[in-house]
């Protein structure tokens, strides 16, 4: 297991962590000031400053990417299917322009939440079938672009509206059926917030292995959690056994960035440099 | 599948659903007025009026019980273990006095939340081992009392502080290792709120079968859910495919009550008779 205590070369900042404090250019500047080596930006943040400007800012700051957030939101009704496919192709193009190592997929929940306006359904099994179908269709385009797709299982509390893929096993089943050759073009993003509770977590990480582990995200689970979306904790402030999970991920062959992704009204209310310095300190001591 | 549309003989009211509107005696009266045939009371509500008075009120109203809530909260440090076992034995005694068909177990999360004052831990695997160990110890006492124990898997968002058993499969694994003979003394309580998202839900229900399915709880999952604890929905107001799940439960052999358990600031703010009439109407149309 790599020693993170002496520097923060393996730290990446998911730019949602400080999204309230400034636009993508301000975040890139702040990361450069803190000598952070990598980020993972969101599409809306890129769009707000313009793709070309975002590409230049990242390059000029000497930053790497640990991923690009996000493609997905696959379940839709028939009327919205082509729009959904086109939207995801654009996400792949943007990820390519930015030099991301993978496009993270938040797969979507029931169609009425995944692609608003779609006919309402309570059939989560059908939504899951639509996800697998769309990933199968998108994979060819991603391959031609050389852009790996990383399915991110989301916590079951998001099953209805954000992602109906809720465990690593489920994500790997999709990988295995869609990409049986384990080409490296399809894998998972493992975010501790979503999977820490899973009794099959360590088995899932082992099964994923180096070929399927495309991204690793950290934060913490707070007790109490006051909001389903915006109350994630800073590493060390919650109950997740972060070092054990990273040990497992690295034992399975992962050697990439540890990406901090915290959606939190609390951390969004603090100065950006303070947040980044706290990320660095906790990355050294707790991750 | 039984036809619920013409009467509400299989409806039970978990008394937490109207806990803000009155004490247990007031709830028993209101259920009698609404010709509801069964309830599932909570220990603190019984304690508030006194066990003897609760037993008499239930009997005089001609009510059956569909369960008793709740034993559990097993993980603790060594100092609090005997207190935890004694507490659970008292729960079994109370359930017996009230004539409950089973004692529902909410197994507890990490020791510092399950039994406050216990040494803090982030080892959810160790907490799970403590749960299995405690159920094994308690089962003998429950058998002698003739009181079946029903392990209730709770939604993964409660894994840290309320229950580290989060799927039907996990609960059944404990059943199978602790009660390999499938004696009827140990099973599960299936609450749709906790398990609706699980890709292995239908496999789990089938595996449980008649012998392990001791209770069935209904409510609904709202989108958005504004609070992790107190924003459960009335049946029909959310996204859970209730009829499909009941069909599966009944196909597996369950023929008992459908128990409405809704923790909701919203429903707690309404008159008790209105809430019960809504439960009856939705039980007929949506469950």
Interface residues (C-beta under 8 A of the other chain):
Chain A: X110 X113 X122 X123 X124 X128 X155 X156 X157 X159 X160 X161 X164 X166 X167 X170 X196 X197 X198 X199 X221 X223 X224 X225 X226 X228 X238 X239 X240 X241
Chain B: X110 X113 X122 X123 X124 X128 X155 X156 X157 X159 X160 X161 X164 X166 X167 X170 X196 X197 X198 X199 X221 X223 X224 X225 X226 X228 X238 X239 X240 X241
